[in-house]
Amino acid sequence: LAPPGGQRLLSEVRRKVFEIQELKKRHTEAGDPLRLRMSYVSSNYTLHATRKLRRPGETLRLSVCYDLKRFSPTAPPHSVVGFSDAGEMATSLADAGVDAILVNTDFPCYGGDLRDLELVVKALKHRAPEERPAVIMKDLVLDPIQIAQAAEAGA
């Protein structure tokens, strides 16, 4: 028997495994951008989020991360934040001084998708690096192709 909530997690993992299998089927060609990104990410990835959260010379500084999601499977009635444009929301969060934005890309559980991630990146890309929060894809990550997908979207 699974612990409380464990059945929901197992169900989410099974669903995500299926999604990854379908994603891989769509990206099989050697020249496919995600396939190319997978080999690039493994050797050349830089940790922008780490730099945003650790600031040399600043001690006892609280870093603020915002979990951008429309709803949560554990918070009845499931609605968390009502927003229609993730890019506009990211702009408001950056204006408020948030250090990192975690963009949920799992629609069934959190109401987000890869398009939200792309909109957040697009909305923030024109800001100076020191004023731009780190953008992190938040999902149940089970395969390197998901990391490549996040990097391809600009996270």
SEMIVEX-218998 format. One record per residue: residue number from 1; residue in three letters; x, y, z of N, C-alpha, C, CB in turn. Coordinates in nm, 2 decimals. Glycine has a CB too. Layout:
BEGIN
<rec NUM; "ALA"; <X; Y; Z>; <X; Y; Z>; <X; Y; Z>; <X; Y; Z>>
...
This chain:
BEGIN
<rec 1; "LEU"; <0.08; -0.12; 0.00>; <0.00; 0.00; 0.00>; <0.09; 0.12; 0.00>; <-0.09; 0.00; 0.12>>
<rec 2; "ALA"; <0.05; 0.22; -0.08>; <0.12; 0.35; -0.08>; <0.08; 0.43; 0.03>; <0.09; 0.42; -0.22>>
<rec 3; "PRO"; <0.17; 0.52; 0.08>; <0.14; 0.61; 0.19>; <0.03; 0.71; 0.14>; <0.26; 0.68; 0.25>>
<rec 4; "PRO"; <-0.03; 0.79; 0.24>; <-0.13; 0.89; 0.20>; <-0.06; 0.98; 0.09>; <-0.18; 0.97; 0.32>>
<rec 5; "GLY"; <-0.13; 1.01; -0.01>; <-0.08; 1.09; -0.12>; <0.01; 1.02; -0.22>; <-0.01; 1.21; -0.06>>
<rec 6; "GLY"; <0.06; 0.90; -0.17>; <0.15; 0.82; -0.26>; <0.08; 0.77; -0.38>; <0.20; 0.70; -0.18>>
<rec 7; "GLN"; <-0.04; 0.74; -0.38>; <-0.11; 0.69; -0.50>; <-0.12; 0.80; -0.60>; <-0.26; 0.64; -0.47>>
<rec 8; "ARG"; <-0.15; 0.93; -0.55>; <-0.15; 1.04; -0.65>; <-0.02; 1.06; -0.71>; <-0.20; 1.17; -0.57>>
<rec 9; "LEU"; <0.09; 1.05; -0.63>; <0.22; 1.07; -0.68>; <0.26; 0.96; -0.79>; <0.33; 1.07; -0.57>>
<rec 10; "LEU"; <0.22; 0.84; -0.75>; <0.25; 0.73; -0.85>; <0.17; 0.75; -0.98>; <0.21; 0.59; -0.79>>
<rec 11; "SER"; <0.05; 0.80; -0.97>; <-0.03; 0.82; -1.09>; <0.03; 0.94; -1.17>; <-0.17; 0.86; -1.05>>
<rec 12; "GLU"; <0.08; 1.04; -1.10>; <0.15; 1.15; -1.17>; <0.28; 1.10; -1.24>; <0.18; 1.27; -1.07>>
<rec 13; "VAL"; <0.35; 1.02; -1.18>; <0.48; 0.96; -1.24>; <0.44; 0.88; -1.36>; <0.56; 0.88; -1.13>>
<rec 14; "ARG"; <0.34; 0.80; -1.35>; <0.30; 0.72; -1.47>; <0.26; 0.81; -1.58>; <0.19; 0.62; -1.43>>
<rec 15; "ARG"; <0.18; 0.91; -1.55>; <0.14; 1.00; -1.66>; <0.26; 1.07; -1.72>; <0.04; 1.11; -1.60>>
<rec 16; "LYS"; <0.35; 1.12; -1.63>; <0.47; 1.19; -1.68>; <0.56; 1.10; -1.77>; <0.55; 1.24; -1.57>>
<rec 17; "VAL"; <0.58; 0.97; -1.73>; <0.65; 0.87; -1.81>; <0.59; 0.86; -1.95>; <0.66; 0.74; -1.74>>
<rec 18; "PHE"; <0.46; 0.85; -1.95>; <0.39; 0.85; -2.08>; <0.42; 0.97; -2.17>; <0.24; 0.82; -2.06>>
<rec 19; "GLU"; <0.41; 1.09; -2.10>; <0.43; 1.22; -2.17>; <0.57; 1.22; -2.23>; <0.41; 1.34; -2.08>>
<rec 20; "ILE"; <0.67; 1.17; -2.15>; <0.81; 1.17; -2.20>; <0.83; 1.08; -2.32>; <0.91; 1.13; -2.08>>
<rec 21; "GLN"; <0.76; 0.96; -2.31>; <0.77; 0.87; -2.42>; <0.72; 0.93; -2.55>; <0.69; 0.74; -2.39>>
<rec 22; "GLU"; <0.61; 1.01; -2.54>; <0.55; 1.07; -2.65>; <0.64; 1.19; -2.70>; <0.41; 1.13; -2.62>>
<rec 23; "LEU"; <0.70; 1.26; -2.61>; <0.79; 1.37; -2.64>; <0.91; 1.31; -2.72>; <0.84; 1.44; -2.51>>
<rec 24; "LYS"; <0.96; 1.20; -2.67>; <1.08; 1.14; -2.74>; <1.04; 1.09; -2.88>; <1.13; 1.02; -2.66>>
<rec 25; "LYS"; <0.92; 1.04; -2.90>; <0.87; 1.00; -3.03>; <0.87; 1.12; -3.13>; <0.73; 0.94; -3.02>>
<rec 26; "ARG"; <0.84; 1.24; -3.08>; <0.83; 1.36; -3.17>; <0.97; 1.42; -3.20>; <0.74; 1.46; -3.10>>
<rec 27; "HIS"; <1.07; 1.37; -3.12>; <1.21; 1.43; -3.14>; <1.31; 1.32; -3.16>; <1.24; 1.52; -3.01>>
<rec 28; "THR"; <1.30; 1.25; -3.27>; <1.39; 1.14; -3.29>; <1.51; 1.17; -3.39>; <1.32; 1.02; -3.35>>
<rec 29; "GLU"; <1.49; 1.27; -3.48>; <1.59; 1.30; -3.58>; <1.72; 1.36; -3.51>; <1.53; 1.41; -3.68>>
<rec 30; "ALA"; <1.83; 1.32; -3.57>; <1.96; 1.36; -3.52>; <1.97; 1.52; -3.51>; <2.07; 1.31; -3.61>>
<rec 31; "GLY"; <1.92; 1.59; -3.61>; <1.93; 1.73; -3.61>; <1.82; 1.80; -3.54>; <1.92; 1.78; -3.75>>
<rec 32; "ASP"; <1.73; 1.73; -3.47>; <1.62; 1.79; -3.39>; <1.68; 1.89; -3.29>; <1.53; 1.68; -3.33>>
<rec 33; "PRO"; <1.62; 2.01; -3.27>; <1.67; 2.10; -3.17>; <1.68; 2.04; -3.03>; <1.58; 2.22; -3.17>>
<rec 34; "LEU"; <1.58; 1.96; -2.99>; <1.59; 1.91; -2.85>; <1.71; 1.81; -2.84>; <1.46; 1.84; -2.81>>
<rec 35; "ARG"; <1.73; 1.73; -2.94>; <1.84; 1.63; -2.94>; <1.97; 1.70; -2.94>; <1.83; 1.54; -3.07>>
<rec 36; "LEU"; <1.98; 1.81; -3.02>; <2.11; 1.89; -3.02>; <2.13; 1.95; -2.88>; <2.10; 1.99; -3.13>>
<rec 37; "ARG"; <2.02; 2.00; -2.83>; <2.03; 2.07; -2.70>; <2.07; 1.97; -2.59>; <1.89; 2.13; -2.66>>
<rec 38; "MET"; <2.02; 1.85; -2.59>; <2.06; 1.75; -2.49>; <2.21; 1.73; -2.49>; <1.99; 1.62; -2.52>>
<rec 39; "SER"; <2.28; 1.72; -2.60>; <2.42; 1.71; -2.60>; <2.49; 1.83; -2.56>; <2.47; 1.66; -2.74>>
<rec 40; "TYR"; <2.44; 1.95; -2.59>; <2.49; 2.08; -2.56>; <2.48; 2.10; -2.41>; <2.43; 2.19; -2.64>>
<rec 41; "VAL"; <2.36; 2.08; -2.35>; <2.33; 2.11; -2.21>; <2.43; 2.03; -2.12>; <2.19; 2.08; -2.18>>
<rec 42; "SER"; <2.45; 1.91; -2.15>; <2.53; 1.82; -2.06>; <2.67; 1.87; -2.05>; <2.53; 1.68; -2.11>>
<rec 43; "SER"; <2.73; 1.94; -2.15>; <2.86; 1.99; -2.14>; <2.88; 2.14; -2.12>; <2.94; 1.94; -2.26>>
<rec 44; "ASN"; <2.78; 2.22; -2.14>; <2.80; 2.36; -2.14>; <2.70; 2.44; -2.06>; <2.79; 2.41; -2.28>>
<rec 45; "TYR"; <2.62; 2.37; -1.97>; <2.52; 2.44; -1.90>; <2.58; 2.53; -1.79>; <2.42; 2.34; -1.84>>
<rec 46; "THR"; <2.52; 2.65; -1.77>; <2.56; 2.73; -1.66>; <2.45; 2.75; -1.57>; <2.61; 2.87; -1.72>>
<rec 47; "LEU"; <2.48; 2.77; -1.44>; <2.38; 2.77; -1.34>; <2.34; 2.91; -1.30>; <2.42; 2.69; -1.21>>
<rec 48; "HIS"; <2.25; 2.97; -1.39>; <2.21; 3.11; -1.37>; <2.13; 3.12; -1.23>; <2.12; 3.16; -1.48>>
<rec 49; "ALA"; <2.05; 3.02; -1.20>; <1.98; 3.03; -1.08>; <2.07; 3.03; -0.96>; <1.88; 2.91; -1.07>>
<rec 50; "THR"; <2.17; 2.96; -0.96>; <2.27; 2.96; -0.84>; <2.33; 3.10; -0.83>; <2.38; 2.85; -0.87>>
<rec 51; "ARG"; <2.37; 3.16; -0.94>; <2.42; 3.29; -0.93>; <2.32; 3.39; -0.87>; <2.48; 3.34; -1.06>>
<rec 52; "LYS"; <2.19; 3.38; -0.91>; <2.09; 3.47; -0.87>; <2.07; 3.46; -0.72>; <1.96; 3.45; -0.94>>
<rec 53; "LEU"; <2.08; 3.34; -0.66>; <2.05; 3.31; -0.52>; <2.17; 3.33; -0.43>; <1.99; 3.17; -0.51>>
<rec 54; "ARG"; <2.29; 3.32; -0.48>; <2.41; 3.34; -0.41>; <2.47; 3.47; -0.46>; <2.51; 3.22; -0.41>>
<rec 55; "ARG"; <2.48; 3.57; -0.38>; <2.54; 3.70; -0.42>; <2.66; 3.72; -0.34>; <2.44; 3.81; -0.40>>
<rec 56; "PRO"; <2.78; 3.72; -0.40>; <2.90; 3.74; -0.33>; <2.90; 3.87; -0.25>; <3.02; 3.74; -0.42>>
<rec 57; "GLY"; <2.95; 3.87; -0.13>; <2.96; 3.99; -0.05>; <2.83; 4.02; 0.03>; <2.99; 4.10; -0.13>>
<rec 58; "GLU"; <2.72; 3.96; 0.00>; <2.60; 3.98; 0.07>; <2.58; 3.87; 0.18>; <2.48; 3.99; -0.02>>
<rec 59; "THR"; <2.57; 3.91; 0.30>; <2.54; 3.80; 0.40>; <2.40; 3.82; 0.46>; <2.65; 3.82; 0.52>>
<rec 60; "LEU"; <2.35; 3.71; 0.50>; <2.21; 3.70; 0.55>; <2.11; 3.76; 0.47>; <2.21; 3.77; 0.69>>
<rec 61; "ARG"; <2.12; 3.75; 0.34>; <2.02; 3.80; 0.24>; <1.92; 3.69; 0.21>; <2.09; 3.85; 0.11>>
<rec 62; "LEU"; <1.80; 3.73; 0.23>; <1.69; 3.63; 0.20>; <1.66; 3.64; 0.05>; <1.56; 3.67; 0.28>>
<rec 63; "SER"; <1.66; 3.52; -0.01>; <1.63; 3.51; -0.15>; <1.48; 3.48; -0.16>; <1.71; 3.41; -0.23>>
<rec 64; "VAL"; <1.41; 3.54; -0.26>; <1.27; 3.51; -0.28>; <1.25; 3.44; -0.41>; <1.19; 3.65; -0.27>>
<rec 65; "CYS"; <1.18; 3.32; -0.40>; <1.15; 3.25; -0.52>; <0.99; 3.24; -0.52>; <1.21; 3.10; -0.51>>
<rec 66; "TYR"; <0.94; 3.26; -0.64>; <0.79; 3.25; -0.66>; <0.76; 3.13; -0.74>; <0.74; 3.38; -0.73>>
<rec 67; "ASP"; <0.66; 3.05; -0.69>; <0.62; 2.93; -0.75>; <0.50; 2.97; -0.84>; <0.58; 2.82; -0.65>>
<rec 68; "LEU"; <0.52; 2.99; -0.97>; <0.41; 3.03; -1.06>; <0.33; 2.92; -1.10>; <0.47; 3.11; -1.18>>
<rec 69; "LYS"; <0.20; 2.91; -1.05>; <0.11; 2.81; -1.09>; <-0.03; 2.86; -1.08>; <0.13; 2.68; -1.00>>
<rec 70; "ARG"; <-0.12; 2.80; -1.16>; <-0.26; 2.84; -1.15>; <-0.34; 2.77; -1.05>; <-0.32; 2.82; -1.29>>
<rec 71; "PHE"; <-0.30; 2.65; -1.03>; <-0.38; 2.57; -0.92>; <-0.28; 2.46; -0.87>; <-0.50; 2.51; -0.98>>
<rec 72; "SER"; <-0.33; 2.40; -0.76>; <-0.25; 2.29; -0.69>; <-0.35; 2.18; -0.67>; <-0.19; 2.35; -0.56>>
<rec 73; "PRO"; <-0.30; 2.05; -0.69>; <-0.38; 1.94; -0.66>; <-0.41; 1.92; -0.51>; <-0.32; 1.81; -0.72>>
<rec 74; "THR"; <-0.34; 1.99; -0.43>; <-0.35; 1.97; -0.28>; <-0.42; 2.09; -0.21>; <-0.22; 1.95; -0.22>>
<rec 75; "ALA"; <-0.46; 2.19; -0.29>; <-0.52; 2.31; -0.23>; <-0.66; 2.33; -0.28>; <-0.44; 2.43; -0.25>>
<rec 76; "PRO"; <-0.76; 2.27; -0.21>; <-0.90; 2.30; -0.26>; <-0.94; 2.44; -0.25>; <-1.00; 2.21; -0.17>>
<rec 77; "PRO"; <-1.01; 2.49; -0.34>; <-1.07; 2.43; -0.46>; <-0.98; 2.42; -0.57>; <-1.20; 2.49; -0.50>>
<rec 78; "HIS"; <-0.85; 2.41; -0.55>; <-0.75; 2.39; -0.65>; <-0.70; 2.52; -0.71>; <-0.79; 2.30; -0.76>>
<rec 79; "SER"; <-0.77; 2.63; -0.71>; <-0.72; 2.75; -0.76>; <-0.62; 2.82; -0.67>; <-0.84; 2.85; -0.79>>
<rec 80; "VAL"; <-0.51; 2.86; -0.72>; <-0.41; 2.93; -0.64>; <-0.40; 3.07; -0.68>; <-0.27; 2.86; -0.65>>
<rec 81; "VAL"; <-0.36; 3.10; -0.81>; <-0.35; 3.23; -0.86>; <-0.42; 3.24; -0.99>; <-0.20; 3.28; -0.87>>
<rec 82; "GLY"; <-0.51; 3.34; -1.01>; <-0.57; 3.35; -1.14>; <-0.50; 3.45; -1.22>; <-0.72; 3.40; -1.12>>
<rec 83; "PHE"; <-0.43; 3.40; -1.32>; <-0.36; 3.49; -1.42>; <-0.38; 3.43; -1.56>; <-0.21; 3.50; -1.39>>
<rec 84; "SER"; <-0.38; 3.51; -1.66>; <-0.40; 3.46; -1.79>; <-0.27; 3.47; -1.87>; <-0.51; 3.54; -1.86>>
<rec 85; "ASP"; <-0.18; 3.56; -1.84>; <-0.06; 3.57; -1.91>; <0.06; 3.56; -1.82>; <-0.06; 3.71; -1.99>>
<rec 86; "ALA"; <0.13; 3.45; -1.84>; <0.25; 3.42; -1.75>; <0.35; 3.53; -1.76>; <0.30; 3.28; -1.78>>
<rec 87; "GLY"; <0.37; 3.58; -1.88>; <0.47; 3.69; -1.91>; <0.44; 3.81; -1.83>; <0.48; 3.72; -2.05>>
<rec 88; "GLU"; <0.31; 3.85; -1.83>; <0.27; 3.97; -1.75>; <0.29; 3.95; -1.60>; <0.12; 4.01; -1.77>>
<rec 89; "MET"; <0.26; 3.83; -1.55>; <0.28; 3.79; -1.41>; <0.43; 3.80; -1.38>; <0.22; 3.65; -1.38>>
<rec 90; "ALA"; <0.51; 3.75; -1.47>; <0.66; 3.75; -1.44>; <0.71; 3.89; -1.44>; <0.73; 3.67; -1.56>>
<rec 91; "THR"; <0.66; 3.98; -1.52>; <0.70; 4.12; -1.52>; <0.67; 4.18; -1.38>; <0.63; 4.20; -1.63>>
<rec 92; "SER"; <0.55; 4.16; -1.33>; <0.51; 4.21; -1.20>; <0.60; 4.15; -1.09>; <0.36; 4.17; -1.17>>
<rec 93; "LEU"; <0.63; 4.02; -1.10>; <0.71; 3.96; -1.00>; <0.86; 4.02; -1.00>; <0.72; 3.81; -1.02>>
<rec 94; "ALA"; <0.91; 4.04; -1.12>; <1.04; 4.10; -1.14>; <1.04; 4.24; -1.08>; <1.09; 4.10; -1.29>>
<rec 95; "ASP"; <0.94; 4.32; -1.11>; <0.93; 4.45; -1.06>; <0.92; 4.45; -0.90>; <0.80; 4.52; -1.11>>
<rec 96; "ALA"; <0.87; 4.35; -0.85>; <0.86; 4.33; -0.70>; <1.00; 4.29; -0.64>; <0.75; 4.24; -0.66>>
<rec 97; "GLY"; <1.09; 4.25; -0.72>; <1.22; 4.21; -0.67>; <1.24; 4.06; -0.65>; <1.25; 4.28; -0.55>>
<rec 98; "VAL"; <1.16; 3.97; -0.70>; <1.17; 3.83; -0.69>; <1.30; 3.79; -0.75>; <1.05; 3.75; -0.75>>
<rec 99; "ASP"; <1.38; 3.70; -0.68>; <1.51; 3.65; -0.73>; <1.49; 3.53; -0.83>; <1.59; 3.60; -0.62>>
<rec 100; "ALA"; <1.39; 3.45; -0.82>; <1.37; 3.34; -0.91>; <1.22; 3.31; -0.93>; <1.45; 3.21; -0.86>>
<rec 101; "ILE"; <1.19; 3.27; -1.05>; <1.05; 3.23; -1.08>; <1.05; 3.09; -1.12>; <0.98; 3.32; -1.19>>
<rec 102; "LEU"; <0.98; 3.00; -1.05>; <0.97; 2.86; -1.08>; <0.84; 2.85; -1.16>; <0.96; 2.77; -0.95>>
<rec 103; "VAL"; <0.85; 2.82; -1.29>; <0.73; 2.81; -1.38>; <0.69; 2.67; -1.39>; <0.77; 2.87; -1.52>>
<rec 104; "ASN"; <0.57; 2.64; -1.33>; <0.52; 2.50; -1.34>; <0.47; 2.48; -1.49>; <0.40; 2.49; -1.24>>
<rec 105; "THR"; <0.52; 2.36; -1.54>; <0.48; 2.33; -1.68>; <0.40; 2.21; -1.69>; <0.61; 2.31; -1.76>>
<rec 106; "ASP"; <0.34; 2.16; -1.58>; <0.26; 2.04; -1.58>; <0.11; 2.09; -1.57>; <0.29; 1.95; -1.46>>
<rec 107; "PHE"; <0.04; 2.08; -1.68>; <-0.10; 2.13; -1.68>; <-0.19; 2.05; -1.59>; <-0.15; 2.12; -1.82>>
<rec 108; "PRO"; <-0.20; 1.91; -1.59>; <-0.29; 1.84; -1.51>; <-0.28; 1.88; -1.36>; <-0.28; 1.70; -1.53>>
<rec 109; "CYS"; <-0.16; 1.90; -1.31>; <-0.15; 1.92; -1.17>; <-0.14; 2.07; -1.13>; <-0.02; 1.86; -1.12>>
<rec 110; "TYR"; <-0.09; 2.16; -1.22>; <-0.06; 2.29; -1.18>; <-0.12; 2.40; -1.28>; <0.08; 2.32; -1.16>>
<rec 111; "GLY"; <-0.17; 2.36; -1.39>; <-0.23; 2.45; -1.48>; <-0.14; 2.52; -1.57>; <-0.31; 2.55; -1.41>>
<rec 112; "GLY"; <-0.01; 2.48; -1.57>; <0.09; 2.55; -1.66>; <0.13; 2.46; -1.77>; <0.21; 2.59; -1.58>>
<rec 113; "ASP"; <0.21; 2.52; -1.86>; <0.26; 2.44; -1.97>; <0.39; 2.51; -2.02>; <0.16; 2.42; -2.09>>
<rec 114; "LEU"; <0.45; 2.45; -2.12>; <0.58; 2.50; -2.18>; <0.56; 2.64; -2.23>; <0.63; 2.41; -2.28>>
<rec 115; "ARG"; <0.44; 2.67; -2.28>; <0.42; 2.80; -2.34>; <0.43; 2.91; -2.23>; <0.27; 2.81; -2.40>>
<rec 116; "ASP"; <0.39; 2.88; -2.10>; <0.40; 2.97; -1.99>; <0.55; 3.00; -1.97>; <0.34; 2.91; -1.86>>
<rec 117; "LEU"; <0.63; 2.90; -1.98>; <0.78; 2.91; -1.96>; <0.83; 3.01; -2.07>; <0.85; 2.78; -1.96>>
<rec 118; "GLU"; <0.79; 2.98; -2.19>; <0.84; 3.07; -2.30>; <0.79; 3.21; -2.29>; <0.79; 3.01; -2.43>>
<rec 119; "LEU"; <0.67; 3.23; -2.24>; <0.62; 3.37; -2.22>; <0.70; 3.44; -2.11>; <0.47; 3.37; -2.18>>
<rec 120; "VAL"; <0.73; 3.37; -2.00>; <0.81; 3.43; -1.89>; <0.95; 3.47; -1.94>; <0.82; 3.33; -1.77>>
<rec 121; "VAL"; <1.01; 3.38; -2.01>; <1.15; 3.41; -2.06>; <1.14; 3.53; -2.16>; <1.21; 3.29; -2.14>>
<rec 122; "LYS"; <1.04; 3.53; -2.25>; <1.03; 3.64; -2.34>; <1.01; 3.77; -2.27>; <0.92; 3.61; -2.44>>
<rec 123; "ALA"; <0.92; 3.77; -2.17>; <0.89; 3.89; -2.09>; <1.01; 3.95; -2.02>; <0.77; 3.87; -2.00>>
<rec 124; "LEU"; <1.10; 3.87; -1.98>; <1.21; 3.91; -1.89>; <1.34; 3.93; -1.97>; <1.23; 3.82; -1.78>>
<rec 125; "LYS"; <1.35; 3.88; -2.09>; <1.48; 3.88; -2.16>; <1.54; 4.02; -2.18>; <1.47; 3.81; -2.29>>
<rec 126; "HIS"; <1.46; 4.12; -2.19>; <1.52; 4.26; -2.22>; <1.56; 4.33; -2.09>; <1.41; 4.34; -2.28>>
<rec 127; "ARG"; <1.55; 4.27; -1.98>; <1.59; 4.33; -1.85>; <1.74; 4.31; -1.84>; <1.52; 4.27; -1.73>>
<rec 128; "ALA"; <1.81; 4.40; -1.77>; <1.95; 4.39; -1.74>; <1.97; 4.26; -1.65>; <2.01; 4.51; -1.66>>
<rec 129; "PRO"; <2.08; 4.19; -1.67>; <2.10; 4.06; -1.59>; <2.08; 4.08; -1.44>; <2.23; 4.01; -1.62>>
<rec 130; "GLU"; <2.12; 4.19; -1.39>; <2.11; 4.20; -1.24>; <1.97; 4.23; -1.20>; <2.20; 4.32; -1.20>>
<rec 131; "GLU"; <1.88; 4.27; -1.29>; <1.74; 4.29; -1.26>; <1.65; 4.18; -1.30>; <1.70; 4.42; -1.32>>
<rec 132; "ARG"; <1.70; 4.08; -1.36>; <1.62; 3.97; -1.42>; <1.63; 3.85; -1.32>; <1.67; 3.93; -1.56>>
<rec 133; "PRO"; <1.51; 3.80; -1.28>; <1.51; 3.68; -1.19>; <1.55; 3.56; -1.27>; <1.37; 3.66; -1.13>>
<rec 134; "ALA"; <1.60; 3.46; -1.21>; <1.63; 3.33; -1.27>; <1.49; 3.27; -1.31>; <1.71; 3.24; -1.18>>
<rec 135; "VAL"; <1.49; 3.20; -1.42>; <1.36; 3.13; -1.46>; <1.39; 2.99; -1.46>; <1.32; 3.18; -1.60>>
<rec 136; "ILE"; <1.31; 2.91; -1.38>; <1.33; 2.77; -1.36>; <1.21; 2.69; -1.40>; <1.37; 2.74; -1.21>>
<rec 137; "MET"; <1.23; 2.59; -1.49>; <1.11; 2.51; -1.52>; <1.09; 2.42; -1.40>; <1.14; 2.42; -1.65>>
<rec 138; "LYS"; <0.96; 2.42; -1.35>; <0.92; 2.33; -1.24>; <0.83; 2.22; -1.30>; <0.86; 2.41; -1.12>>
<rec 139; "ASP"; <0.87; 2.10; -1.28>; <0.79; 1.99; -1.33>; <0.84; 1.86; -1.26>; <0.80; 1.97; -1.49>>
<rec 140; "LEU"; <0.78; 1.75; -1.28>; <0.83; 1.62; -1.23>; <0.93; 1.58; -1.34>; <0.71; 1.52; -1.21>>
<rec 141; "VAL"; <1.06; 1.60; -1.32>; <1.16; 1.58; -1.42>; <1.22; 1.44; -1.40>; <1.28; 1.69; -1.41>>
<rec 142; "LEU"; <1.20; 1.36; -1.50>; <1.24; 1.22; -1.50>; <1.34; 1.18; -1.61>; <1.12; 1.13; -1.51>>
<rec 143; "ASP"; <1.36; 1.28; -1.70>; <1.45; 1.24; -1.82>; <1.52; 1.36; -1.87>; <1.36; 1.18; -1.93>>
<rec 144; "PRO"; <1.65; 1.35; -1.92>; <1.72; 1.46; -1.97>; <1.66; 1.54; -2.08>; <1.86; 1.41; -2.02>>
<rec 145; "ILE"; <1.57; 1.48; -2.15>; <1.50; 1.55; -2.26>; <1.42; 1.66; -2.20>; <1.41; 1.46; -2.34>>
<rec 146; "GLN"; <1.37; 1.65; -2.08>; <1.29; 1.76; -2.02>; <1.38; 1.88; -1.99>; <1.22; 1.71; -1.89>>
<rec 147; "ILE"; <1.50; 1.85; -1.94>; <1.60; 1.96; -1.92>; <1.64; 2.03; -2.05>; <1.73; 1.90; -1.85>>
<rec 148; "ALA"; <1.65; 1.95; -2.15>; <1.68; 2.01; -2.28>; <1.56; 2.10; -2.33>; <1.71; 1.90; -2.39>>
<rec 149; "GLN"; <1.44; 2.05; -2.30>; <1.32; 2.12; -2.34>; <1.32; 2.26; -2.26>; <1.19; 2.04; -2.31>>
<rec 150; "ALA"; <1.35; 2.25; -2.14>; <1.35; 2.38; -2.06>; <1.46; 2.47; -2.11>; <1.38; 2.35; -1.91>>
<rec 151; "ALA"; <1.58; 2.42; -2.14>; <1.68; 2.50; -2.19>; <1.65; 2.56; -2.33>; <1.82; 2.42; -2.20>>
<rec 152; "GLU"; <1.58; 2.48; -2.41>; <1.54; 2.53; -2.54>; <1.44; 2.64; -2.53>; <1.48; 2.41; -2.62>>
<rec 153; "ALA"; <1.36; 2.64; -2.42>; <1.26; 2.74; -2.40>; <1.32; 2.87; -2.33>; <1.15; 2.69; -2.31>>
<rec 154; "GLY"; <1.45; 2.86; -2.29>; <1.52; 2.97; -2.24>; <1.54; 2.97; -2.09>; <1.45; 3.09; -2.27>>
<rec 155; "ALA"; <1.49; 2.87; -2.02>; <1.51; 2.86; -1.87>; <1.65; 2.83; -1.84>; <1.41; 2.76; -1.81>>
